[in-house]
Amino acid sequence: MEKKYTSLKEFYPYYLTEHQNPTSRILHFIGTGMVLVVLAAALLWAKYAWLAAIPVIGYGFAWVGHFFFEKNKPATFTYPFYSLASDFILFFDLLRGKEKFS
């Protein structure tokens, strides 16, 4: 039976176990970084149609990492909000050096 997570604090360590492959982490980092760039650009230049690209960019990079490198099912399917929040936590942890790409 799969464990049920009831908080982001409890979920994040599990999330990290599902994101151990260095290539997958790089893909997640690139995708989340691009999401932030597209979001900022869309708001800055009032190109709100660009916002539609955000899920494609974010999930596209992440899912390639999961399906081809991690060989696991993205947690987004079971825990969409915890997974989204964890993507950003991992992004900033990698940026600060708190987590490693390898």
N, CA, C and O atoms as CSV, one atom per row, in Angstrom:
chain,resi,resn,atom,element,x,y,z
A,1,MET,N,N,0.839,-1.174,0.000
A,1,MET,CA,C,0.000,0.000,0.000
A,1,MET,C,C,0.892,1.247,0.000
A,1,MET,O,O,1.874,1.326,0.737
A,2,GLU,N,N,0.528,2.206,-0.834
A,2,GLU,CA,C,1.298,3.441,-0.946
A,2,GLU,C,C,0.981,4.388,0.208
A,2,GLU,O,O,-0.175,4.541,0.603
A,3,LYS,N,N,2.023,5.020,0.741
A,3,LYS,CA,C,1.854,5.971,1.839
A,3,LYS,C,C,1.083,7.196,1.355
A,3,LYS,O,O,1.272,7.641,0.223
A,4,LYS,N,N,0.231,7.732,2.191
A,4,LYS,CA,C,-0.518,8.955,1.890
A,4,LYS,C,C,0.146,10.118,2.601
A,4,LYS,O,O,0.347,10.074,3.815
A,5,TYR,N,N,0.483,11.145,1.864
A,5,TYR,CA,C,1.134,12.321,2.431
A,5,TYR,C,C,0.092,13.392,2.726
A,5,TYR,O,O,-0.792,13.665,1.914
A,6,THR,N,N,0.214,13.987,3.898
A,6,THR,CA,C,-0.780,14.978,4.321
A,6,THR,C,C,-0.187,16.365,4.520
A,6,THR,O,O,-0.892,17.290,4.925
A,7,SER,N,N,1.118,16.517,4.235
A,7,SER,CA,C,1.733,17.837,4.338
A,7,SER,C,C,2.908,17.915,3.370
A,7,SER,O,O,3.500,16.899,3.008
A,8,LEU,N,N,3.232,19.124,2.963
A,8,LEU,CA,C,4.367,19.336,2.088
A,8,LEU,C,C,5.665,18.945,2.793
A,8,LEU,O,O,6.564,18.377,2.172
A,9,LYS,N,N,5.761,19.242,4.064
A,9,LYS,CA,C,6.959,18.893,4.846
A,9,LYS,C,C,7.190,17.384,4.842
A,9,LYS,O,O,8.331,16.929,4.764
A,10,GLU,N,N,6.136,16.626,4.923
A,10,GLU,CA,C,6.214,15.166,4.908
A,10,GLU,C,C,6.481,14.646,3.483
A,10,GLU,O,O,7.179,13.648,3.303
A,11,PHE,N,N,5.927,15.324,2.491
A,11,PHE,CA,C,6.022,14.893,1.100
A,11,PHE,C,C,7.403,15.150,0.490
A,11,PHE,O,O,7.895,14.326,-0.281
A,12,TYR,N,N,8.031,16.272,0.820
A,12,TYR,CA,C,9.268,16.682,0.143
A,12,TYR,C,C,10.393,15.639,0.210
A,12,TYR,O,O,11.050,15.417,-0.807
A,13,PRO,N,N,10.645,14.992,1.348
A,13,PRO,CA,C,11.685,13.942,1.336
A,13,PRO,C,C,11.370,12.812,0.352
A,13,PRO,O,O,12.272,12.285,-0.300
A,14,TYR,N,N,10.095,12.441,0.246
A,14,TYR,CA,C,9.693,11.442,-0.757
A,14,TYR,C,C,9.975,11.975,-2.159
A,14,TYR,O,O,10.513,11.255,-3.001
A,15,TYR,N,N,9.616,13.229,-2.412
A,15,TYR,CA,C,9.841,13.867,-3.706
A,15,TYR,C,C,11.319,13.760,-4.100
A,15,TYR,O,O,11.641,13.453,-5.248
A,16,LEU,N,N,12.205,14.013,-3.147
A,16,LEU,CA,C,13.638,13.937,-3.436
A,16,LEU,C,C,14.071,12.529,-3.826
A,16,LEU,O,O,14.962,12.370,-4.660
A,17,THR,N,N,13.456,11.503,-3.238
A,17,THR,CA,C,13.810,10.126,-3.606
A,17,THR,C,C,13.395,9.808,-5.034
A,17,THR,O,O,13.976,8.932,-5.674
A,18,GLU,N,N,12.397,10.513,-5.530
A,18,GLU,CA,C,11.916,10.305,-6.900
A,18,GLU,C,C,12.673,11.164,-7.915
A,18,GLU,O,O,12.383,11.114,-9.111
A,19,HIS,N,N,13.637,11.946,-7.441
A,19,HIS,CA,C,14.403,12.864,-8.287
A,19,HIS,C,C,15.891,12.732,-7.983
A,19,HIS,O,O,16.543,13.707,-7.611
A,20,GLN,N,N,16.422,11.527,-8.143
A,20,GLN,CA,C,17.821,11.282,-7.824
A,20,GLN,C,C,18.741,11.297,-9.043
A,20,GLN,O,O,19.945,11.512,-8.909
A,21,ASN,N,N,18.186,11.072,-10.219
A,21,ASN,CA,C,19.000,11.029,-11.432
A,21,ASN,C,C,19.474,12.446,-11.780
A,21,ASN,O,O,18.658,13.365,-11.860
A,22,PRO,N,N,20.789,12.632,-11.987
A,22,PRO,CA,C,21.308,13.969,-12.286
A,22,PRO,C,C,20.691,14.616,-13.526
A,22,PRO,O,O,20.412,15.815,-13.519
A,23,THR,N,N,20.478,13.850,-14.575
A,23,THR,CA,C,19.879,14.403,-15.796
A,23,THR,C,C,18.448,14.844,-15.529
A,23,THR,O,O,18.013,15.888,-16.014
A,24,SER,N,N,17.730,14.058,-14.770
A,24,SER,CA,C,16.360,14.424,-14.416
A,24,SER,C,C,16.335,15.722,-13.607
A,24,SER,O,O,15.494,16.590,-13.842
A,25,ARG,N,N,17.250,15.847,-12.667
A,25,ARG,CA,C,17.320,17.076,-11.861
A,25,ARG,C,C,17.646,18.282,-12.739
A,25,ARG,O,O,17.076,19.358,-12.559
A,26,ILE,N,N,18.557,18.100,-13.682
A,26,ILE,CA,C,18.899,19.194,-14.600
A,26,ILE,C,C,17.685,19.585,-15.426
A,26,ILE,O,O,17.403,20.771,-15.598
A,27,LEU,N,N,16.964,18.591,-15.939
A,27,LEU,CA,C,15.766,18.880,-16.726
A,27,LEU,C,C,14.701,19.599,-15.890
A,27,LEU,O,O,14.060,20.533,-16.371
A,28,HIS,N,N,14.517,19.167,-14.650
A,28,HIS,CA,C,13.574,19.851,-13.769
A,28,HIS,C,C,14.013,21.298,-13.528
A,28,HIS,O,O,13.193,22.215,-13.551
A,29,PHE,N,N,15.298,21.489,-13.300
A,29,PHE,CA,C,15.827,22.820,-13.048
A,29,PHE,C,C,15.622,23.731,-14.261
A,29,PHE,O,O,15.193,24.875,-14.117
A,30,ILE,N,N,15.930,23.220,-15.446
A,30,ILE,CA,C,15.750,24.010,-16.670
A,30,ILE,C,C,14.269,24.345,-16.867
A,30,ILE,O,O,13.919,25.493,-17.137
A,31,GLY,N,N,13.414,23.348,-16.733
A,31,GLY,CA,C,11.982,23.573,-16.930
A,31,GLY,C,C,11.415,24.589,-15.954
A,31,GLY,O,O,10.682,25.491,-16.358
A,32,THR,N,N,11.743,24.456,-14.679
A,32,THR,CA,C,11.232,25.396,-13.679
A,32,THR,C,C,11.813,26.786,-13.906
A,32,THR,O,O,11.107,27.784,-13.764
A,33,GLY,N,N,13.082,26.856,-14.255
A,33,GLY,CA,C,13.693,28.152,-14.564
A,33,GLY,C,C,13.029,28.824,-15.749
A,33,GLY,O,O,12.775,30.028,-15.725
A,34,MET,N,N,12.746,28.042,-16.793
A,34,MET,CA,C,12.069,28.603,-17.966
A,34,MET,C,C,10.651,29.059,-17.627
A,34,MET,O,O,10.180,30.069,-18.150
A,35,VAL,N,N,9.981,28.325,-16.764
A,35,VAL,CA,C,8.645,28.727,-16.320
A,35,VAL,C,C,8.713,30.105,-15.669
A,35,VAL,O,O,7.878,30.965,-15.950
A,36,LEU,N,N,9.688,30.317,-14.815
A,36,LEU,CA,C,9.827,31.613,-14.143
A,36,LEU,C,C,10.149,32.727,-15.132
A,36,LEU,O,O,9.638,33.840,-15.003
A,37,VAL,N,N,10.992,32.434,-16.116
A,37,VAL,CA,C,11.336,33.431,-17.144
A,37,VAL,C,C,10.111,33.774,-17.991
A,37,VAL,O,O,9.834,34.949,-18.231
A,38,VAL,N,N,9.386,32.768,-18.439
A,38,VAL,CA,C,8.189,33.013,-19.260
A,38,VAL,C,C,7.138,33.777,-18.463
A,38,VAL,O,O,6.507,34.693,-18.990
A,39,LEU,N,N,6.946,33.410,-17.207
A,39,LEU,CA,C,5.994,34.118,-16.352
A,39,LEU,C,C,6.373,35.585,-16.220
A,39,LEU,O,O,5.528,36.463,-16.390
A,40,ALA,N,N,7.630,35.853,-15.918
A,40,ALA,CA,C,8.090,37.235,-15.768
A,40,ALA,C,C,7.949,38.019,-17.081
A,40,ALA,O,O,7.491,39.162,-17.088
A,41,ALA,N,N,8.346,37.393,-18.175
A,41,ALA,CA,C,8.262,38.067,-19.477
A,41,ALA,C,C,6.817,38.342,-19.868
A,41,ALA,O,O,6.502,39.422,-20.367
A,42,ALA,N,N,5.949,37.380,-19.645
A,42,ALA,CA,C,4.530,37.552,-19.990
A,42,ALA,C,C,3.919,38.711,-19.202
A,42,ALA,O,O,3.158,39.510,-19.747
A,43,LEU,N,N,4.258,38.792,-17.929
A,43,LEU,CA,C,3.721,39.881,-17.100
A,43,LEU,C,C,4.369,41.216,-17.444
A,43,LEU,O,O,3.693,42.244,-17.492
A,44,LEU,N,N,5.672,41.202,-17.682
A,44,LEU,CA,C,6.395,42.433,-17.994
A,44,LEU,C,C,5.927,43.057,-19.309
A,44,LEU,O,O,5.747,44.272,-19.395
A,45,TRP,N,N,5.732,42.225,-20.326
A,45,TRP,CA,C,5.360,42.735,-21.636
A,45,TRP,C,C,3.880,42.552,-21.954
A,45,TRP,O,O,3.457,42.739,-23.095
A,46,ALA,N,N,3.106,42.188,-20.953
A,46,ALA,CA,C,1.655,42.001,-21.097
A,46,ALA,C,C,1.315,41.050,-22.247
A,46,ALA,O,O,0.383,41.297,-23.011
A,47,LYS,N,N,2.065,39.982,-22.358
A,47,LYS,CA,C,1.831,38.937,-23.367
A,47,LYS,C,C,1.199,37.749,-22.654
A,47,LYS,O,O,1.827,36.705,-22.483
A,48,TYR,N,N,-0.039,37.922,-22.247
A,48,TYR,CA,C,-0.689,36.943,-21.382
A,48,TYR,C,C,-0.924,35.597,-22.061
A,48,TYR,O,O,-1.086,34.586,-21.377
A,49,ALA,N,N,-0.946,35.567,-23.376
A,49,ALA,CA,C,-1.084,34.298,-24.096
A,49,ALA,C,C,0.120,33.391,-23.834
A,49,ALA,O,O,0.007,32.168,-23.919
A,50,TRP,N,N,1.268,33.987,-23.516
A,50,TRP,CA,C,2.459,33.196,-23.221
A,50,TRP,C,C,2.253,32.322,-21.983
A,50,TRP,O,O,2.909,31.292,-21.832
A,51,LEU,N,N,1.356,32.727,-21.114
A,51,LEU,CA,C,1.106,31.954,-19.890
A,51,LEU,C,C,0.621,30.543,-20.196
A,51,LEU,O,O,0.818,29.627,-19.397
A,52,ALA,N,N,-0.015,30.366,-21.357
A,52,ALA,CA,C,-0.496,29.036,-21.750
A,52,ALA,C,C,0.661,28.064,-21.971
A,52,ALA,O,O,0.475,26.850,-21.888
A,53,ALA,N,N,1.846,28.588,-22.249
A,53,ALA,CA,C,3.015,27.731,-22.487
A,53,ALA,C,C,3.617,27.202,-21.188
A,53,ALA,O,O,4.387,26.241,-21.216
A,54,ILE,N,N,3.285,27.803,-20.067
A,54,ILE,CA,C,3.924,27.435,-18.800
A,54,ILE,C,C,3.749,25.955,-18.449
A,54,ILE,O,O,4.742,25.301,-18.130
A,55,PRO,N,N,2.544,25.399,-18.491
A,55,PRO,CA,C,2.437,23.963,-18.157
A,55,PRO,C,C,3.207,23.058,-19.130
A,55,PRO,O,O,3.784,22.050,-18.723
A,56,VAL,N,N,3.209,23.422,-20.391
A,56,VAL,CA,C,3.917,22.618,-21.393
A,56,VAL,C,C,5.417,22.636,-21.115
A,56,VAL,O,O,6.079,21.600,-21.168
A,57,ILE,N,N,5.941,23.812,-20.821
A,57,ILE,CA,C,7.371,23.935,-20.537
A,57,ILE,C,C,7.730,23.195,-19.245
A,57,ILE,O,O,8.635,22.361,-19.224
A,58,GLY,N,N,7.017,23.510,-18.185
A,58,GLY,CA,C,7.332,22.916,-16.882
A,58,GLY,C,C,7.186,21.413,-16.874
A,58,GLY,O,O,8.107,20.691,-16.490
A,59,TYR,N,N,6.019,20.937,-17.301
A,59,TYR,CA,C,5.789,19.493,-17.291
A,59,TYR,C,C,6.576,18.783,-18.370
A,59,TYR,O,O,6.986,17.639,-18.177
A,60,GLY,N,N,6.799,19.431,-19.502
A,60,GLY,CA,C,7.549,18.805,-20.593
A,60,GLY,C,C,8.939,18.379,-20.154
A,60,GLY,O,O,9.323,17.222,-20.328
A,61,PHE,N,N,9.688,19.303,-19.590
A,61,PHE,CA,C,11.037,18.982,-19.124
A,61,PHE,C,C,11.000,17.948,-18.002
A,61,PHE,O,O,11.771,16.989,-18.008
A,62,ALA,N,N,10.100,18.149,-17.041
A,62,ALA,CA,C,10.026,17.241,-15.891
A,62,ALA,C,C,9.662,15.822,-16.316
A,62,ALA,O,O,10.268,14.855,-15.853
A,63,TRP,N,N,8.679,15.701,-17.191
A,63,TRP,CA,C,8.222,14.366,-17.574
A,63,TRP,C,C,9.255,13.630,-18.420
A,63,TRP,O,O,9.363,12.407,-18.328
A,64,VAL,N,N,10.006,14.342,-19.231
A,64,VAL,CA,C,11.115,13.692,-19.944
A,64,VAL,C,C,12.087,13.121,-18.921
A,64,VAL,O,O,12.571,12.000,-19.077
A,65,GLY,N,N,12.371,13.889,-17.876
A,65,GLY,CA,C,13.251,13.411,-16.813
A,65,GLY,C,C,12.728,12.158,-16.138
A,65,GLY,O,O,13.487,11.230,-15.855
A,66,HIS,N,N,11.422,12.133,-15.879
A,66,HIS,CA,C,10.846,10.970,-15.208
A,66,HIS,C,C,10.773,9.746,-16.120
A,66,HIS,O,O,11.201,8.657,-15.737
A,67,PHE,N,N,10.239,9.923,-17.309
A,67,PHE,CA,C,9.994,8.775,-18.179
A,67,PHE,C,C,11.266,8.181,-18.771
A,67,PHE,O,O,11.338,6.968,-18.968
A,68,PHE,N,N,12.284,9.016,-19.061
A,68,PHE,CA,C,13.478,8.510,-19.731
A,68,PHE,C,C,14.684,8.335,-18.818
A,68,PHE,O,O,15.583,7.559,-19.139
A,69,PHE,N,N,14.726,9.031,-17.698
A,69,PHE,CA,C,15.910,8.962,-16.841
A,69,PHE,C,C,15.607,8.371,-15.467
A,69,PHE,O,O,16.324,7.480,-15.013
A,70,GLU,N,N,14.574,8.844,-14.807
A,70,GLU,CA,C,14.203,8.276,-13.504
A,70,GLU,C,C,13.496,6.935,-13.664
A,70,GLU,O,O,13.595,6.060,-12.804
A,71,LYS,N,N,12.782,6.786,-14.777
A,71,LYS,CA,C,11.985,5.581,-15.038
A,71,LYS,C,C,10.923,5.376,-13.942
A,71,LYS,O,O,10.701,4.263,-13.464
A,72,ASN,N,N,10.281,6.482,-13.566
A,72,ASN,CA,C,9.207,6.399,-12.577
A,72,ASN,C,C,8.041,7.299,-12.989
A,72,ASN,O,O,8.145,8.079,-13.935
A,73,LYS,N,N,6.966,7.177,-12.283
A,73,LYS,CA,C,5.760,7.959,-12.567
A,73,LYS,C,C,5.850,9.284,-11.816
A,73,LYS,O,O,6.101,9.290,-10.611
A,74,PRO,N,N,5.648,10.411,-12.513
A,74,PRO,CA,C,5.706,11.699,-11.825
A,74,PRO,C,C,4.708,11.775,-10.666
A,74,PRO,O,O,3.568,11.325,-10.780
A,75,ALA,N,N,5.152,12.343,-9.569
A,75,ALA,CA,C,4.290,12.504,-8.391
A,75,ALA,C,C,3.135,13.464,-8.665
A,75,ALA,O,O,2.163,13.503,-7.911
A,76,THR,N,N,3.243,14.228,-9.734
A,76,THR,CA,C,2.186,15.169,-10.117
A,76,THR,C,C,0.843,14.470,-10.284
A,76,THR,O,O,-0.206,15.053,-10.009
A,77,PHE,N,N,0.877,13.238,-10.729
A,77,PHE,CA,C,-0.374,12.519,-10.969
A,77,PHE,C,C,-1.117,12.192,-9.675
A,77,PHE,O,O,-2.343,12.088,-9.675
A,78,THR,N,N,-0.389,12.031,-8.585
A,78,THR,CA,C,-1.000,11.680,-7.301
A,78,THR,C,C,-1.094,12.871,-6.357
A,78,THR,O,O,-2.076,13.020,-5.629
A,79,TYR,N,N,-0.070,13.717,-6.373
A,79,TYR,CA,C,0.014,14.872,-5.465
A,79,TYR,C,C,0.331,16.134,-6.272
A,79,TYR,O,O,1.450,16.641,-6.195
A,80,PRO,N,N,-0.626,16.648,-7.040
A,80,PRO,CA,C,-0.313,17.766,-7.943
A,80,PRO,C,C,0.188,19.027,-7.238
A,80,PRO,O,O,1.127,19.657,-7.724
A,81,PHE,N,N,-0.400,19.410,-6.125
A,81,PHE,CA,C,0.002,20.654,-5.462
A,81,PHE,C,C,1.310,20.490,-4.696
A,81,PHE,O,O,2.173,21.367,-4.747
A,82,TYR,N,N,1.462,19.379,-3.990
A,82,TYR,CA,C,2.717,19.122,-3.290
A,82,TYR,C,C,3.864,18.991,-4.288
A,82,TYR,O,O,4.974,19.459,-4.034
A,83,SER,N,N,3.593,18.363,-5.406
A,83,SER,CA,C,4.614,18.166,-6.422
A,83,SER,C,C,5.029,19.502,-7.046
A,83,SER,O,O,6.218,19.754,-7.239
A,84,LEU,N,N,4.063,20.346,-7.358
A,84,LEU,CA,C,4.364,21.663,-7.926
A,84,LEU,C,C,5.191,22.487,-6.940
A,84,LEU,O,O,6.200,23.084,-7.315
A,85,ALA,N,N,4.763,22.516,-5.691
A,85,ALA,CA,C,5.510,23.263,-4.679
A,85,ALA,C,C,6.918,22.691,-4.531
A,85,ALA,O,O,7.882,23.442,-4.389
A,86,SER,N,N,7.037,21.371,-4.565
A,86,SER,CA,C,8.343,20.720,-4.424
A,86,SER,C,C,9.260,21.025,-5.600
A,86,SER,O,O,10.475,21.116,-5.429
A,87,ASP,N,N,8.689,21.184,-6.802
A,87,ASP,CA,C,9.496,21.570,-7.963
A,87,ASP,C,C,10.205,22.896,-7.691
A,87,ASP,O,O,11.388,23.049,-7.992
A,88,PHE,N,N,9.476,23.843,-7.124
A,88,PHE,CA,C,10.069,25.148,-6.842
A,88,PHE,C,C,11.043,25.084,-5.669
A,88,PHE,O,O,12.074,25.756,-5.682
A,89,ILE,N,N,10.724,24.286,-4.661
A,89,ILE,CA,C,11.658,24.119,-3.545
A,89,ILE,C,C,12.965,23.527,-4.049
A,89,ILE,O,O,14.043,24.014,-3.711
A,90,LEU,N,N,12.870,22.464,-4.866
A,90,LEU,CA,C,14.078,21.850,-5.420
A,90,LEU,C,C,14.841,22.847,-6.280
A,90,LEU,O,O,16.067,22.913,-6.195
A,91,PHE,N,N,14.147,23.622,-7.106
A,91,PHE,CA,C,14.800,24.616,-7.961
A,91,PHE,C,C,15.652,25.563,-7.123
A,91,PHE,O,O,16.828,25.774,-7.416
A,92,PHE,N,N,15.052,26.131,-6.080
A,92,PHE,CA,C,15.783,27.092,-5.260
A,92,PHE,C,C,16.844,26.420,-4.387
A,92,PHE,O,O,17.873,27.027,-4.092
A,93,ASP,N,N,16.603,25.171,-3.970
A,93,ASP,CA,C,17.635,24.428,-3.236
A,93,ASP,C,C,18.842,24.152,-4.133
A,93,ASP,O,O,19.980,24.242,-3.673
A,94,LEU,N,N,18.612,23.822,-5.392
A,94,LEU,CA,C,19.703,23.608,-6.340
A,94,LEU,C,C,20.434,24.919,-6.611
A,94,LEU,O,O,21.662,24.949,-6.681
A,95,LEU,N,N,19.685,25.988,-6.762
A,95,LEU,CA,C,20.263,27.299,-7.034
A,95,LEU,C,C,21.173,27.748,-5.889
A,95,LEU,O,O,22.236,28.323,-6.125
A,96,ARG,N,N,20.756,27.485,-4.658
A,96,ARG,CA,C,21.529,27.872,-3.474
A,96,ARG,C,C,22.627,26.867,-3.120
A,96,ARG,O,O,23.472,27.145,-2.269
A,97,GLY,N,N,22.618,25.711,-3.765
A,97,GLY,CA,C,23.602,24.680,-3.456
A,97,GLY,C,C,23.215,23.807,-2.281
A,97,GLY,O,O,24.022,22.995,-1.829
A,98,LYS,N,N,22.002,23.953,-1.775
A,98,LYS,CA,C,21.528,23.109,-0.676
A,98,LYS,C,C,21.335,21.655,-1.156
A,98,LYS,O,O,21.579,20.710,-0.406
A,99,GLU,N,N,20.905,21.498,-2.385
A,99,GLU,CA,C,20.824,20.197,-3.063
A,99,GLU,C,C,21.820,20.203,-4.200
A,99,GLU,O,O,22.215,21.263,-4.685
A,100,LYS,N,N,22.224,19.024,-4.625
A,100,LYS,CA,C,23.185,18.871,-5.723
A,100,LYS,C,C,22.500,18.294,-6.947
A,100,LYS,O,O,21.478,17.617,-6.842
A,101,PHE,N,N,23.076,18.570,-8.109
A,101,PHE,CA,C,22.550,17.993,-9.345
A,101,PHE,C,C,22.893,16.514,-9.448
A,101,PHE,O,O,22.180,15.760,-10.110
A,102,SER,N,N,23.964,16.094,-8.810
A,102,SER,CA,C,24.360,14.686,-8.900
A,102,SER,C,C,24.245,14.006,-7.550
A,102,SER,O,O,24.538,12.816,-7.432
